């Protein structure tokens, strides 16, 4: 379907929201750690919230976004899913959100700094770090995470160092890092990163590929997403 994406257990429509279903969101939803209480920051279409609900059957998930169209879209997608009773959508910025403590926070964050304004204001809002500066993400994630909680994000390679620095300033420490190449001969283009409140002796770091050299899904990516892709 041109205005959405069909997964094994749910359908995600994205005609009303600025940011469409993409590889970054699927990667994060399939990779992130979970728990009994999960917060999805900048939920957009609700994709990651739905994936977390499928992966963690006992989880109660709160999905927040500052864009009204995105919230309406997420409500629609959640309402048509088998997980409607466990996902709550709220129109709020992370900075203003008050929701207690969470075992897991997931975020596919806006990462373009000094973004040129687009004719599509909602898309500009969704993509620009002006709405959620890196420091704000970590400071408020630290405020909302339970002691053993984990913040998981997906970011371009170019901002990984900035993320690690901002995390430490907010009292969060790298736990896991997975660099993702598109194909074996390309450099790492994006990172899946997980941060917690306690330092670890060694960060669990790896590098994987989305596709083989002949552009088929890699064994790693196929295994990671087998419960979702048709």
C-alpha positions as CSV (number, residue, x, y, z in Angstrom):
1,X,0.0,0.0,0.0
2,X,1.4,3.4,-1.0
3,X,0.2,5.2,2.1
4,X,1.3,2.6,4.6
5,X,3.2,-0.6,5.3
6,X,1.9,-4.0,6.2
7,X,3.7,-6.0,8.8
8,X,2.9,-9.5,10.0
9,X,0.7,-8.5,12.9
10,X,-0.2,-4.8,12.2
11,X,-0.5,-2.2,9.5
12,X,1.1,1.2,9.7
13,X,-0.4,4.0,7.7
14,X,1.6,7.1,7.3
15,X,-0.4,9.5,5.1
16,X,-1.1,11.9,7.9
17,X,2.3,12.3,9.4
18,X,5.5,13.9,8.2
19,X,8.0,11.1,8.8
20,X,7.2,7.9,6.9
21,X,7.9,4.3,7.8
22,X,11.6,3.7,7.2
23,X,14.5,1.4,7.9
24,X,15.7,3.4,11.0
25,X,12.4,2.9,12.8
26,X,12.2,-0.8,12.0
27,X,15.8,-1.3,13.2
28,X,15.2,0.5,16.5
29,X,11.9,-1.2,17.1
30,X,13.4,-4.7,16.5
31,X,16.7,-4.0,18.5
32,X,15.8,-1.8,21.5
33,X,15.6,-3.2,25.0
34,X,12.2,-3.2,26.7
35,X,10.4,-3.7,30.0
36,X,7.1,-3.3,31.7
37,X,6.8,0.5,31.1
38,X,8.0,1.8,27.7
39,X,8.1,5.4,26.4
40,X,8.3,6.0,22.7
41,X,9.5,9.6,22.1
42,X,8.6,11.2,18.8
43,X,6.3,8.3,17.9
44,X,5.3,9.6,14.4
45,X,3.1,6.9,12.9
46,X,3.4,4.8,16.0
47,X,5.6,2.2,14.3
48,X,8.2,1.7,17.1
49,X,5.5,1.7,19.8
50,X,3.7,-1.1,17.9
51,X,6.9,-3.1,17.5
52,X,7.7,-2.8,21.2
53,X,4.2,-3.9,22.1
54,X,4.6,-7.0,19.9
55,X,8.0,-7.8,21.3
56,X,7.1,-7.3,24.9
57,X,3.6,-8.7,25.6
58,X,3.5,-7.5,29.2
59,X,4.6,-3.9,28.4
60,X,2.4,-0.8,28.8
61,X,3.6,1.7,26.2
62,X,3.2,5.5,26.1
63,X,3.9,7.2,22.7
64,X,4.4,10.9,22.6
65,X,4.8,13.4,19.8
66,X,4.5,17.2,19.4
67,X,2.9,17.1,16.0
68,X,-0.9,16.8,16.0
69,X,-1.0,15.0,12.7
70,X,1.4,12.4,13.9
71,X,-0.6,11.8,17.1
72,X,-3.8,11.4,15.1
73,X,-2.0,8.9,12.8
74,X,-0.5,6.9,15.7
75,X,-4.0,6.8,17.4
76,X,-5.4,5.4,14.1
77,X,-2.7,2.8,13.7
78,X,-2.8,1.7,17.3
79,X,-6.6,1.5,17.2
80,X,-6.5,-1.0,14.3
81,X,-3.8,-3.1,15.9
82,X,-4.0,-6.1,18.3
83,X,-2.2,-3.9,20.9
84,X,-4.7,-1.1,21.3
85,X,-5.2,-1.7,25.0
86,X,-1.5,-1.4,25.9
87,X,-0.5,1.7,23.9
88,X,-1.5,5.3,24.9
89,X,-0.7,8.2,22.6
90,X,-0.2,11.7,24.0
91,X,0.5,15.0,22.3
92,X,3.5,16.3,24.2
93,X,7.1,17.3,23.9
94,X,9.6,15.2,25.9
95,X,10.6,18.4,27.7
96,X,7.0,18.9,29.1
97,X,6.1,15.2,29.6
98,X,5.4,13.9,33.1
99,X,4.8,10.2,33.3
100,X,6.7,8.6,36.1
101,X,9.5,6.2,35.6
102,X,10.1,4.0,32.6
103,X,12.1,0.7,32.1
104,X,12.8,1.6,28.5
105,X,12.8,4.8,26.4
106,X,13.0,4.5,22.6
107,X,13.6,7.4,20.3
108,X,14.3,7.8,16.6
109,X,15.4,11.4,17.2
110,X,15.4,14.5,15.0
111,X,19.1,15.0,14.3
112,X,19.4,17.7,11.6
113,X,20.9,20.8,13.2
114,X,20.6,24.2,11.6
115,X,18.0,22.7,9.3
116,X,16.8,24.7,6.3
117,X,13.1,25.3,6.7
118,X,10.9,23.1,4.5
119,X,7.7,24.1,2.9
120,X,6.3,21.2,4.9
121,X,6.4,22.6,8.5
122,X,5.5,19.2,10.0
123,X,8.4,17.5,8.2
124,X,10.8,20.2,9.3
125,X,9.6,19.8,12.9
126,X,10.0,16.0,12.7
127,X,13.6,16.2,11.3
128,X,15.1,19.2,13.1
129,X,17.0,18.9,16.3
130,X,15.8,22.3,17.2
131,X,12.6,20.7,18.6
132,X,14.6,18.1,20.6
133,X,18.2,19.1,21.1
134,X,20.5,16.2,21.9
135,X,21.1,17.6,25.4
136,X,17.4,17.8,26.1
137,X,16.9,14.2,25.0
138,X,19.4,12.9,27.4
139,X,18.5,15.2,30.3
140,X,14.9,14.3,30.2
141,X,15.5,10.6,29.5
142,X,17.6,10.5,32.6
143,X,14.8,12.1,34.5
144,X,12.3,9.5,33.3
145,X,14.3,6.4,33.4
146,X,14.1,3.9,36.3
147,X,17.5,3.0,37.9
148,X,17.9,0.0,35.7
149,X,16.2,1.6,32.6
150,X,17.7,1.9,29.2
151,X,17.5,4.6,26.5
152,X,17.8,3.2,23.0
153,X,18.2,5.4,19.9
154,X,19.1,5.2,16.2
155,X,21.3,8.0,14.8
156,X,23.6,8.7,11.8
157,X,27.3,7.9,12.2
158,X,28.1,11.6,12.0
159,X,26.4,12.4,15.4
160,X,27.4,9.3,17.4
161,X,30.3,11.2,19.2
162,X,27.9,14.0,20.1
163,X,25.4,11.6,21.5
164,X,28.0,9.8,23.7
165,X,29.2,13.2,25.0
166,X,25.7,14.5,25.8
167,X,24.8,11.2,27.5
168,X,27.7,11.5,30.0
169,X,26.7,15.1,30.8
170,X,23.2,13.8,31.7
171,X,24.5,10.9,33.8
172,X,23.9,8.2,31.2
173,X,26.5,5.7,29.9
174,X,26.9,3.7,26.7
175,X,25.9,0.0,27.1
176,X,25.4,-1.3,23.6
177,X,26.3,0.0,20.2
178,X,25.6,-1.6,16.8
179,X,27.0,0.1,13.7
180,X,25.0,-0.7,10.6
181,X,26.3,-0.7,7.0
182,X,24.0,-0.8,4.0
183,X,26.2,-3.3,2.2
184,X,29.5,-4.9,3.2
185,X,31.8,-2.5,1.3
186,X,30.2,0.7,2.6
187,X,31.1,2.5,5.8
188,X,28.8,2.5,8.8
189,X,26.0,4.8,8.1
190,X,23.9,4.6,11.3
191,X,24.3,3.4,14.9
192,X,21.8,1.7,17.2
193,X,22.8,2.9,20.7
194,X,21.7,2.0,24.2
195,X,22.5,4.0,27.4
196,X,21.9,3.3,31.0
197,X,22.4,5.0,34.4
198,X,25.3,2.7,35.4
199,X,28.7,2.5,33.7
200,X,29.6,-0.9,32.3
201,X,33.0,-2.5,32.2
202,X,32.8,-2.9,28.4
203,X,30.4,-1.6,25.8
204,X,28.9,-4.4,23.8
205,X,29.8,-3.1,20.3
206,X,29.3,-4.7,16.9
207,X,29.0,-3.8,13.2
208,X,26.4,-5.4,11.0
209,X,25.1,-5.1,7.4
210,X,21.5,-4.7,6.2
211,X,22.2,-6.3,2.8
212,X,24.5,-8.8,1.2
213,X,26.7,-7.7,-1.7
214,X,23.9,-8.8,-4.1
215,X,21.4,-6.6,-2.2
216,X,19.5,-9.4,-0.4
217,X,18.7,-9.0,3.3
218,X,21.6,-10.1,5.4
219,X,21.3,-13.0,7.7
220,X,21.5,-10.6,10.6
221,X,18.8,-8.2,9.3
222,X,16.5,-11.0,8.3
223,X,16.8,-12.6,11.8
224,X,16.3,-9.3,13.6
225,X,13.1,-8.5,11.7
226,X,11.7,-12.0,11.0
227,X,8.7,-11.4,13.4
228,X,7.7,-8.3,11.5
229,X,8.4,-8.4,7.8
230,X,6.1,-10.4,5.6
